[in-house]
């Protein structure tokens, strides 16, 4: 069985990097992952731009979500230079469906857009495989991720 296409694998790897508290606390590392035109809509409906997210994450001002767990991560190529990644997260009993667009640039695959939608768990939401940051997440927007 073959693995995901290279663009999908790169986008998923990027999402996992964004769960790493060291990446989230470093403007230089976030700069390597976020597209210059990055935008997001967090789980509260608030809109964020790239500079604001980086400033908020590295400042330590916003409360972090604690341990952040991701599950059901999937990706698909929408075009040669565009990958769509979907997954769910949970932190402190708050859950969100997440959707990200990754664009291929000269610098590699960069996160271009992210949206989070809160949801209540149901029995069908049980996910057999989960990915965890393994440590408390660094401070960030309301859900503590550079995609709230």
Protein Blocks (a to p, Z undefined) as FASTA:
>chain_A
ZZddfklmmmmmmmmmmmpmklmmpmklmmmmmcfkbccddfkopacdfklmmmmmmnom
accebjaddehiacddfbfkbccddddddeehiacdddddddddfkbpcdfbdcdddddd
dfklpcfbdcdehiacddddfkopabZZ
